[in-house]
């Protein structure tokens, strides 16, 4: 079946503009995760959803970042008033149930965000 | 708090030789452990995981990893490296009870020379 898809694959935006990044998880996966990967850094956890709820928003770096998930499927990560330090690859992943079992996460190809 | 350490930023090995990519972890309880691989300009691909049972776990592309509870390690191994194995490898951990997200290490770049 289809894997996790993300759009756009690349996004160049001017400082101060808002951007929306989209993630389509694998069908049937109830858990969805957003990570950020900066050059030379590991993966930074941002937020996760179980269904449409986001129990853990602790990884969001500032109040300029927000995310939502609708219908237990598609998720959108929004960054308002982008800054140059927001430039990174944003990765989305999905998995079966979150809090039980050792279910692996399946990752999308990422969105490379460049803020000029 | 849980954490993962990948002590080597880069591992160099000649094709045909065995390879090891090191990972140590810290969790309050028992761990779920994972290895992922990232090829250039690609997302992460799942390689293998330890949940319970045998300490030696076999995964994709001939990779295996050994869970060592006393040393809190989960090193990735392959008996004979291929040039195509060159990529960025991430180890990840989460506690196997209650609520916790996956914590990833910073990654180890594996370079296999012909």
Interface residues (C-beta under 8 A of the other chain):
Chain A: X4 X33 X35 X41 X42 X43 X45 X48 X55 X56 X91 X93 X99 X101 X102 X104 X105 X106 X107 X108 X109 X110
Chain B: X32 X34 X36 X41 X42 X43 X44 X45 X46 X49 X51 X90 X94 X96 X98 X99 X101 X102 X103 X104 X105 X106 X107
